[in-house]
Amino acid sequence: MEIGSMPMPPAFRYRDVFLKGRPRHDVPDPFSLRHPPMPASRWAKIFAPFDALKGFEEAIRLKEAGCAGEADPAQAAELFPGGIAMCCRYYMEMSPELRPIVEEMNRSPLAAKMRDLLGKPLTSEGEVRPADLVPAVATSSGGKRAVFPMVWGYTVPGAGRPVVNCRVETAPLKPLWKEGWQQHRCAIPASWYFEWEHLPSPSGKARAGAKYLIQPRGCALAWLAGLYRIEEFRGLKYPVFSVLTREPSEEIRFIHDRMPLILPASRVDEWISPAGDPAAVARSALTEMVFEKTAG
């Protein structure tokens, strides 16, 4: 008997250990026979939400390193044009304008259920990332303006990560966004948003450059226009949202070829109302921005 290319002496001190540890591919494993591998379809149904979140965290890591991964190239090209998602971070700085919004979210019975079942903390201030649980303003079932806890990003099979942005130019037409555009619009309060400079690379794909802080000039809050829908997890129905994007204003075009659709505070109620005209409100979006380069 040999170990590698060397003969093993009969009195080899670790002979029993070696023999017990040898792989035995010719003998069926009784446990495997009783418990065959889970079918891929069932595995995906159970673990897809968690895999999606893990996949997005990896995409964020790659983005900050200067590249981005794509799970399904065909769908990624549609959902994530350019390879690097835009507007995937924003910041909530506690202020007199933001505080009552956060407090209303915290009082919501739905917030406690989402926190406990989804295992997500309620984000009330600081940097917000995709899949975070944050406050958003929408119309209640009684037709009044209300604050709801919402998760940032639609879960879309094949996307490989939450879909956090949608284009205002195609939202009224695309099946994924059409209903939200017509009936389920929301506004997300932010102090500012972050964007990474969109730079060309030798391969032809975009790469991430410097990080910028961007906010509308003279505004206490940046109201990000969004669409929402209801998703379900373990019997809990909860809202998720995606932020609408548009062509950038000239002063920030060098950073990225898209920017969030930012609403004037005076038109938030009209935007979230199912009876409102989203196209008309979108045309009033704020475009005068101030920005600065930031670290991290």
C-alpha positions as CSV (number, residue, x, y, z in Angstrom):
1,M,0.0,0.0,0.0
2,E,1.3,3.5,-0.8
3,I,0.8,7.1,0.3
4,G,1.3,9.0,-2.9
5,S,4.3,7.4,-4.5
6,M,5.9,6.2,-1.3
7,P,5.2,2.6,0.1
8,M,3.5,2.6,3.5
9,P,5.2,0.2,6.0
10,P,3.0,-2.4,7.7
11,A,3.8,-0.8,11.1
12,F,3.0,2.7,10.0
13,R,2.0,4.5,13.1
14,Y,-1.0,6.4,11.5
15,R,-2.1,3.5,9.3
16,D,-5.7,3.3,10.8
17,V,-6.2,7.0,10.7
18,F,-5.1,7.1,7.0
19,L,-7.4,4.2,6.1
20,K,-10.4,5.7,7.8
21,G,-9.9,9.0,6.2
22,R,-9.6,7.7,2.6
23,P,-12.4,8.7,0.3
24,R,-14.6,5.6,-0.7
25,H,-16.3,6.6,-3.9
26,D,-17.3,3.1,-4.7
27,V,-19.5,2.7,-1.6
28,P,-22.9,4.6,-1.6
29,D,-23.4,6.9,1.3
30,P,-26.5,5.7,3.3
31,F,-27.3,9.3,4.3
32,S,-27.2,10.5,0.7
33,L,-29.5,7.6,-0.4
34,R,-32.0,8.6,2.3
35,H,-31.7,12.3,1.7
36,P,-31.1,13.1,-2.0
37,P,-30.0,16.6,-3.0
38,M,-32.7,19.3,-3.0
39,P,-34.0,20.0,-6.6
40,A,-32.6,23.3,-7.9
41,S,-36.1,24.7,-8.3
42,R,-37.0,24.1,-4.7
43,W,-33.6,25.5,-3.5
44,A,-34.2,28.7,-5.5
45,K,-37.7,29.1,-4.2
46,I,-36.5,28.9,-0.6
47,F,-33.2,30.7,-0.7
48,A,-33.5,33.1,-3.6
49,P,-34.4,36.1,-1.4
50,F,-31.3,35.6,0.7
51,D,-29.0,34.8,-2.3
52,A,-30.2,38.0,-4.0
53,L,-29.2,40.1,-1.0
54,K,-25.9,38.3,-0.7
55,G,-25.4,38.9,-4.5
56,F,-26.1,42.6,-4.2
57,E,-23.6,43.0,-1.3
58,E,-21.0,41.4,-3.6
59,A,-22.0,43.8,-6.4
60,I,-21.6,46.8,-4.1
61,R,-18.1,45.5,-3.1
62,L,-17.2,45.1,-6.7
63,K,-18.6,48.5,-7.6
64,E,-16.5,50.2,-5.0
65,A,-13.5,48.4,-6.3
66,G,-14.2,49.7,-9.8
67,C,-16.2,47.0,-11.5
68,A,-19.6,45.3,-11.3
69,G,-20.8,41.7,-11.6
70,E,-23.8,40.6,-13.6
71,A,-25.8,37.4,-12.9
72,D,-27.8,37.2,-16.1
73,P,-26.2,39.3,-18.9
74,A,-29.4,39.6,-20.9
75,Q,-31.5,40.9,-18.1
76,A,-28.7,42.8,-16.4
77,A,-28.2,44.8,-19.6
78,E,-31.9,45.8,-19.4
79,L,-32.1,46.4,-15.6
80,F,-28.6,47.6,-15.0
81,P,-27.5,49.5,-18.2
82,G,-23.8,50.3,-18.2
83,G,-22.9,47.6,-15.7
84,I,-22.8,50.0,-12.8
85,A,-26.0,50.7,-11.0
86,M,-26.6,54.4,-10.3
87,C,-28.1,56.1,-7.2
88,C,-27.6,53.1,-5.0
89,R,-26.8,55.0,-1.8
90,Y,-28.4,58.0,-0.1
91,Y,-28.1,59.7,3.3
92,M,-30.6,60.6,6.0
93,E,-29.4,63.3,8.3
94,M,-31.7,63.8,11.3
95,S,-33.2,67.2,10.9
96,P,-36.5,69.0,12.0
97,E,-37.9,68.1,8.6
98,L,-36.9,64.4,8.7
99,R,-37.6,63.7,12.4
100,P,-41.5,63.5,12.2
101,I,-41.3,61.3,9.2
102,V,-39.0,58.8,11.0
103,E,-41.1,58.9,14.1
104,E,-44.2,58.1,12.1
105,M,-42.5,55.1,10.5
106,N,-41.3,53.9,13.9
107,R,-44.9,53.9,15.2
108,S,-46.2,51.8,12.4
109,P,-47.3,48.3,13.4
110,L,-46.0,47.1,10.0
111,A,-42.5,48.4,10.8
112,A,-42.3,46.0,13.8
113,K,-43.5,43.1,11.8
114,M,-41.1,43.8,8.9
115,R,-38.2,44.2,11.4
116,D,-38.9,41.0,13.1
117,L,-39.7,38.7,10.2
118,L,-37.3,40.2,7.6
119,G,-34.5,40.5,10.2
120,K,-33.9,44.2,9.2
121,P,-33.4,47.1,11.5
122,L,-35.4,50.3,10.9
123,T,-33.0,52.8,9.3
124,S,-33.8,56.2,10.7
125,E,-30.6,58.1,9.8
126,G,-27.2,57.5,8.2
127,E,-26.2,56.0,4.9
128,V,-28.9,54.0,3.2
129,R,-28.1,51.0,1.0
130,P,-30.2,48.8,-1.2
131,A,-32.3,46.3,0.7
132,D,-32.5,48.6,3.8
133,L,-35.8,49.2,5.6
134,V,-36.5,53.0,5.4
135,P,-39.4,55.5,5.6
136,A,-41.3,56.4,2.4
137,V,-44.4,58.6,1.8
138,A,-47.4,57.2,-0.1
139,T,-51.1,57.4,0.0
140,S,-53.0,55.3,2.6
141,S,-56.0,53.2,1.9
142,G,-58.1,56.1,3.1
143,G,-56.5,58.4,0.5
144,K,-54.4,60.4,2.9
145,R,-50.6,61.0,2.9
146,A,-48.9,58.6,5.2
147,V,-45.4,57.3,6.1
148,F,-44.8,53.6,5.5
149,P,-41.7,51.4,6.1
150,M,-40.5,50.1,2.8
151,V,-37.6,47.9,1.6
152,W,-35.4,49.5,-1.1
153,G,-35.4,47.3,-4.2
154,Y,-37.7,45.0,-6.2
155,T,-37.0,41.3,-6.1
156,V,-36.9,40.2,-9.8
157,P,-36.1,36.6,-10.8
158,G,-32.9,36.4,-12.8
159,A,-31.7,39.9,-11.9
160,G,-29.3,38.5,-9.2
161,R,-29.7,41.6,-7.0
162,P,-32.5,43.9,-5.9
163,V,-33.6,46.3,-8.7
164,V,-33.3,49.7,-7.1
165,N,-33.7,52.1,-10.1
166,C,-36.1,52.5,-13.0
167,R,-36.0,54.9,-15.9
168,V,-38.7,57.6,-16.0
169,E,-38.6,57.5,-19.8
170,T,-39.7,53.8,-20.0
171,A,-41.5,53.3,-16.6
172,P,-45.0,53.9,-18.2
173,L,-44.4,51.2,-20.7
174,K,-42.4,48.4,-19.1
175,P,-44.5,45.6,-17.5
176,L,-42.3,45.7,-14.3
177,W,-43.1,49.3,-13.7
178,K,-46.4,50.1,-15.5
179,E,-48.7,49.4,-12.6
180,G,-46.5,51.3,-10.1
181,W,-46.3,54.3,-12.5
182,Q,-50.1,54.4,-12.8
183,Q,-51.2,53.7,-9.2
184,H,-48.4,53.1,-6.7
185,R,-46.1,56.1,-6.5
186,C,-44.1,57.0,-3.4
187,A,-41.6,59.7,-2.3
188,I,-38.5,58.8,-0.4
189,P,-37.0,61.5,1.9
190,A,-33.2,61.9,1.7
191,S,-30.8,64.6,2.8
192,W,-28.6,63.9,-0.2
193,Y,-27.6,61.1,-2.5
194,F,-24.2,59.6,-3.4
195,E,-23.0,58.9,-6.9
196,W,-19.8,57.4,-8.2
197,E,-18.1,59.0,-11.2
198,H,-18.9,56.9,-14.3
199,L,-15.6,56.4,-16.1
200,P,-14.7,54.5,-19.3
201,S,-12.3,51.6,-19.1
202,P,-10.1,49.9,-21.8
203,S,-12.6,47.0,-21.9
204,G,-15.4,49.4,-22.9
205,K,-17.3,48.9,-19.7
206,A,-17.9,51.6,-17.2
207,R,-15.9,51.7,-14.0
208,A,-16.5,53.6,-10.8
209,G,-14.4,56.6,-10.0
210,A,-14.6,59.2,-7.2
211,K,-17.6,59.3,-4.9
212,Y,-19.7,62.5,-4.8
213,L,-22.3,63.9,-2.4
214,I,-25.2,65.5,-4.4
215,Q,-28.3,67.4,-3.3
216,P,-30.7,69.9,-4.7
217,R,-29.7,73.5,-4.1
218,G,-31.6,75.2,-1.2
219,C,-33.6,72.2,-0.1
220,A,-33.8,70.8,3.4
221,L,-34.9,67.4,1.9
222,A,-34.3,65.7,-1.4
223,W,-37.6,63.9,-2.2
224,L,-36.7,61.0,-4.4
225,A,-39.5,59.9,-6.7
226,G,-40.2,56.2,-6.5
227,L,-42.6,53.4,-7.5
228,Y,-43.6,50.7,-5.1
229,R,-45.3,47.3,-5.1
230,I,-46.2,44.6,-2.5
231,E,-44.1,41.5,-2.1
232,E,-44.5,38.6,0.3
233,F,-42.2,36.7,2.6
234,R,-43.5,33.9,5.0
235,G,-47.0,35.2,4.8
236,L,-46.1,38.9,5.4
237,K,-47.0,41.3,2.7
238,Y,-44.8,44.3,2.7
239,P,-44.0,47.2,0.3
240,V,-40.7,47.6,-1.7
241,F,-39.7,50.5,-3.8
242,S,-37.5,51.6,-6.7
243,V,-36.1,55.1,-7.3
244,L,-36.9,56.7,-10.7
245,T,-34.0,58.1,-12.7
246,R,-33.7,60.7,-15.5
247,E,-31.1,62.4,-17.7
248,P,-28.7,64.4,-15.4
249,S,-28.4,68.1,-15.2
250,E,-25.5,69.6,-17.0
251,E,-23.4,70.4,-13.9
252,I,-23.3,66.8,-12.8
253,R,-23.2,65.0,-16.2
254,F,-19.5,64.5,-15.8
255,I,-20.2,62.3,-12.8
256,H,-22.9,60.0,-14.3
257,D,-25.2,59.8,-17.2
258,R,-28.3,59.4,-14.9
259,M,-29.6,61.1,-11.8
260,P,-32.6,60.5,-9.5
261,L,-35.9,62.1,-10.2
262,I,-36.1,64.6,-7.4
263,L,-39.5,66.2,-6.6
264,P,-40.2,69.7,-5.4
265,A,-41.7,69.4,-1.8
266,S,-44.8,71.3,-3.0
267,R,-45.6,68.5,-5.5
268,V,-45.0,65.4,-3.4
269,D,-48.8,65.1,-2.6
270,E,-49.7,65.3,-6.2
271,W,-47.0,62.7,-7.1
272,I,-48.2,60.1,-4.6
273,S,-51.9,60.6,-5.3
274,P,-53.4,57.8,-7.6
275,A,-55.4,60.6,-9.3
276,G,-52.3,62.7,-10.0
277,D,-50.5,63.0,-13.4
278,P,-47.1,61.5,-12.9
279,A,-45.8,62.7,-16.2
280,A,-46.7,66.3,-15.4
281,V,-45.1,66.1,-12.0
282,A,-42.0,64.5,-13.4
283,R,-41.5,67.4,-15.7
284,S,-41.2,69.7,-12.7
285,A,-38.3,67.8,-11.2
286,L,-35.5,69.7,-9.6
287,T,-32.3,69.9,-11.6
288,E,-30.1,72.5,-10.0
289,M,-27.7,70.5,-7.9
290,V,-24.8,71.2,-5.6
291,F,-22.1,68.6,-5.1
292,E,-18.8,67.8,-3.6
293,K,-16.3,65.0,-3.7
294,T,-16.3,62.8,-0.6
295,A,-14.2,60.0,0.8
296,G,-15.4,56.4,1.3
